[in-house]
Amino acid sequence: MKALVVYLMAMPETPALARAAVEAGADVVEIGFPFSDPLADGPVIRRAGERALAAGMRTRRCLECLAETRALVDVPLIPMTYSSLLDAYGWERFATDAHDAGATSLIVADLPSDVRPELRRVQLVAPTSTDERLRLAAETTDGWLYLVTVTGITGARAELAPTLAPLAARARAVTGVPLYAGFGISTPEHARAAGELVDGIVVGSRAVEAAESGAGELSRFVASLRAAL
């Protein structure tokens, strides 16, 4: 069965939303730790991050949210953030505190795979990544390799990016680790098409939008993706 990863922004209501997503079929939950200048994020996640910061979701509070989520679900939980947040908090301290709060791994969206190799994390690669960069990322990734389907920011799109198929093929040629695709996957049709190419999908912006309407809407959306996969 293909893996379904759902991204949610860290907020007071996120633990309950995560439980709803898991009950509807999510295999992994990414929890966004908001950052003031999220370079990879499109308008939906950027706005969600602004709301989270306005609600007081600084790093310590986000770690508490992670721990509260861990108490409700038993699937992998992966904080996703940016290197400046870890610079401010402390790299080793963050890795330790996130692990203690229940994190399974980390994603640091703007950290190249050859920087801070001691930090266990899921590595990202893009259509612009060279074969050598793909190989390095695959050798150092934690569990699965995150294929960014497009060159650009997150956000829902009308069609699945045509760049995914060649990227997946190049990645398959250099590694046997599971490949999960994200950025721009927002409908059951996208999920089904991507699932024919990779081992799992990551859904962010559309999941955040659904979550804004409450646990019921998020559950319906996640269930539609699960059925498509």
C-alpha positions as CSV (number, residue, x, y, z in Angstrom):
1,M,0.0,0.0,0.0
2,K,1.2,3.5,-0.8
3,A,2.1,5.8,2.0
4,L,0.1,8.9,2.7
5,V,1.8,11.8,4.5
6,V,-0.3,14.7,5.6
7,Y,1.1,18.1,6.6
8,L,-0.4,20.2,9.3
9,M,0.8,23.5,10.8
10,A,1.5,23.5,14.5
11,M,-1.5,25.0,16.3
12,P,-3.3,24.4,19.6
13,E,-5.9,22.3,17.7
14,T,-3.3,20.3,15.7
15,P,-3.2,17.2,18.0
16,A,-6.9,16.6,17.5
17,L,-6.6,17.3,13.7
18,A,-3.7,14.8,13.5
19,R,-5.8,12.2,15.2
20,A,-8.6,12.8,12.7
21,A,-6.2,12.5,9.8
22,V,-4.7,9.3,11.0
23,E,-8.1,7.8,11.6
24,A,-9.0,8.7,8.1
25,G,-5.9,6.9,6.6
26,A,-2.8,9.1,7.1
27,D,0.3,7.0,7.6
28,V,2.7,9.8,8.6
29,V,2.0,13.4,9.9
30,E,4.3,16.3,9.2
31,I,4.0,19.1,11.7
32,G,5.1,22.5,10.4
33,F,7.0,24.6,12.8
34,P,6.3,28.2,11.6
35,F,9.1,30.5,10.5
36,S,8.8,34.1,9.6
37,D,10.4,33.8,6.1
38,P,9.4,30.4,4.7
39,L,11.1,30.3,1.4
40,A,9.6,27.1,0.1
41,D,6.0,27.7,1.2
42,G,3.2,28.9,-1.0
43,P,0.5,31.3,0.1
44,V,-1.7,28.7,2.0
45,I,1.1,27.4,4.2
46,R,2.6,30.9,4.5
47,R,-0.7,32.3,5.9
48,A,-1.0,29.3,8.2
49,G,2.4,30.0,9.5
50,E,1.6,33.6,10.1
51,R,-1.5,32.6,12.0
52,A,0.5,30.2,14.1
53,L,3.1,32.8,15.0
54,A,0.3,35.2,15.9
55,A,-1.1,32.5,18.2
56,G,2.2,32.2,20.0
57,M,3.4,29.0,18.4
58,R,7.1,29.6,19.0
59,T,9.5,26.6,19.0
60,R,9.0,25.5,22.6
61,R,5.2,25.7,22.2
62,C,5.5,23.7,18.9
63,L,7.4,21.0,20.7
64,E,4.7,20.8,23.3
65,C,2.2,20.5,20.4
66,L,4.3,17.7,19.0
67,A,4.2,15.9,22.4
68,E,0.5,16.4,22.7
69,T,0.1,14.9,19.2
70,R,2.3,11.9,20.0
71,A,0.0,11.2,22.9
72,L,-2.9,10.8,20.5
73,V,-1.4,8.9,17.5
74,D,1.1,6.2,17.0
75,V,2.2,7.0,13.4
76,P,5.5,8.6,12.5
77,L,5.6,12.4,13.3
78,I,8.0,14.6,11.5
79,P,8.5,18.3,12.3
80,M,9.2,20.4,9.2
81,T,10.9,23.7,9.4
82,Y,13.8,25.9,8.3
83,S,17.5,26.0,9.3
84,S,17.2,29.5,10.8
85,L,14.8,28.2,13.5
86,L,17.4,25.5,14.4
87,D,20.2,28.2,14.4
88,A,18.2,30.2,17.0
89,Y,17.2,27.2,19.1
90,G,20.4,25.2,18.8
91,W,20.8,22.3,16.4
92,E,21.6,19.5,18.9
93,R,19.1,20.9,21.4
94,F,16.4,20.8,18.8
95,A,17.2,17.3,17.6
96,T,17.1,16.1,21.2
97,D,14.0,18.0,22.3
98,A,12.1,17.0,19.2
99,H,13.0,13.3,19.7
100,D,12.0,13.5,23.3
101,A,8.6,15.0,22.3
102,G,7.9,12.1,19.9
103,A,9.4,13.1,16.6
104,T,10.4,10.2,14.3
105,S,12.6,12.3,12.1
106,L,13.0,15.9,10.9
107,I,12.7,17.8,7.6
108,V,14.7,21.0,7.3
109,A,13.4,22.4,4.0
110,D,16.4,24.7,3.2
111,L,19.3,22.5,4.4
112,P,21.4,20.9,1.7
113,S,22.0,17.2,2.1
114,D,25.8,17.7,2.5
115,V,25.4,20.2,5.4
116,R,25.2,19.0,9.0
117,P,25.3,15.3,8.0
118,E,25.1,14.4,11.7
119,L,21.5,15.6,11.8
120,R,19.2,12.6,11.0
121,R,16.5,13.9,8.7
122,V,14.5,13.2,5.6
123,Q,16.3,14.7,2.6
124,L,14.7,16.6,-0.2
125,V,15.6,16.5,-3.9
126,A,14.1,18.4,-6.8
127,P,13.9,18.1,-10.6
128,T,17.0,20.4,-10.7
129,S,19.1,18.0,-8.5
130,T,22.0,16.3,-10.3
131,D,22.4,12.6,-10.2
132,E,25.3,13.0,-7.8
133,R,23.1,15.1,-5.5
134,L,20.3,12.5,-5.7
135,R,22.8,9.8,-4.7
136,L,24.2,11.8,-1.8
137,A,20.7,12.6,-0.5
138,A,19.6,9.0,-0.8
139,E,22.6,7.8,1.1
140,T,22.0,10.1,4.0
141,T,18.2,10.3,4.1
142,D,16.3,9.0,7.1
143,G,13.8,6.4,6.0
144,W,12.5,7.8,2.7
145,L,13.5,10.4,0.1
146,Y,11.3,13.4,-0.5
147,L,10.9,14.2,-4.2
148,V,9.9,17.8,-4.7
149,T,7.7,17.5,-7.8
150,V,8.3,21.1,-9.0
151,T,11.0,23.8,-8.9
152,G,9.3,26.4,-6.7
153,I,7.0,26.8,-3.7
154,T,4.4,24.6,-2.2
155,G,0.8,25.0,-3.2
156,A,-2.1,23.3,-4.9
157,R,-1.9,23.0,-8.7
158,A,-4.3,22.0,-11.5
159,E,-2.3,19.0,-12.7
160,L,0.4,16.7,-11.4
161,A,3.8,18.1,-12.4
162,P,5.3,16.4,-15.5
163,T,8.7,16.7,-13.9
164,L,7.8,13.9,-11.3
165,A,8.2,10.9,-13.7
166,P,11.7,11.7,-14.8
167,L,12.8,12.6,-11.3
168,A,11.4,9.4,-9.9
169,A,13.1,7.4,-12.7
170,R,16.5,9.1,-11.9
171,A,16.1,8.5,-8.2
172,R,15.2,4.8,-8.8
173,A,18.4,4.4,-10.8
174,V,20.6,5.4,-7.8
175,T,18.7,4.2,-4.7
176,G,16.4,1.6,-3.3
177,V,15.0,3.7,-0.5
178,P,11.3,4.5,-0.6
179,L,10.4,7.6,-2.7
180,Y,7.6,10.0,-1.6
181,A,6.5,12.9,-3.7
182,G,5.2,16.2,-2.5
183,F,4.6,19.8,-3.5
184,G,1.6,20.4,-5.7
185,I,-0.3,17.1,-4.9
186,S,-3.8,18.3,-3.9
187,T,-6.5,16.0,-5.3
188,P,-7.3,12.3,-5.3
189,E,-6.5,12.3,-9.1
190,H,-3.0,13.7,-8.3
191,A,-2.6,11.1,-5.6
192,R,-3.5,8.2,-7.9
193,A,-1.2,9.4,-10.7
194,A,1.7,10.0,-8.3
195,G,1.1,6.7,-6.7
196,E,1.9,5.0,-10.0
197,L,5.4,6.5,-9.9
198,V,6.5,6.6,-6.3
199,D,6.0,4.8,-3.0
200,G,4.1,7.5,-1.2
201,I,2.7,11.0,-1.4
202,V,2.9,14.1,0.8
203,V,-0.1,16.5,0.8
204,G,0.4,19.9,2.4
205,S,-1.4,23.0,1.2
206,R,-4.8,21.3,0.5
207,A,-4.6,19.5,3.8
208,V,-4.0,22.8,5.6
209,E,-7.0,24.3,3.9
210,A,-9.2,21.3,4.8
211,A,-7.9,21.5,8.4
212,E,-9.0,25.2,8.6
213,S,-12.5,23.9,8.2
214,G,-12.2,21.5,11.0
215,A,-11.6,17.8,11.7
216,G,-14.6,16.6,9.8
217,E,-13.5,18.3,6.5
218,L,-9.9,17.1,7.0
219,S,-11.1,13.5,7.6
220,R,-13.2,13.6,4.4
221,F,-10.2,14.9,2.4
222,V,-7.7,12.4,3.8
223,A,-10.2,9.6,3.2
224,S,-10.5,10.6,-0.4
225,L,-6.8,10.5,-0.9
226,R,-6.5,7.1,0.9
227,A,-9.2,5.7,-1.4
228,A,-7.3,7.0,-4.5
229,L,-4.1,5.3,-3.4
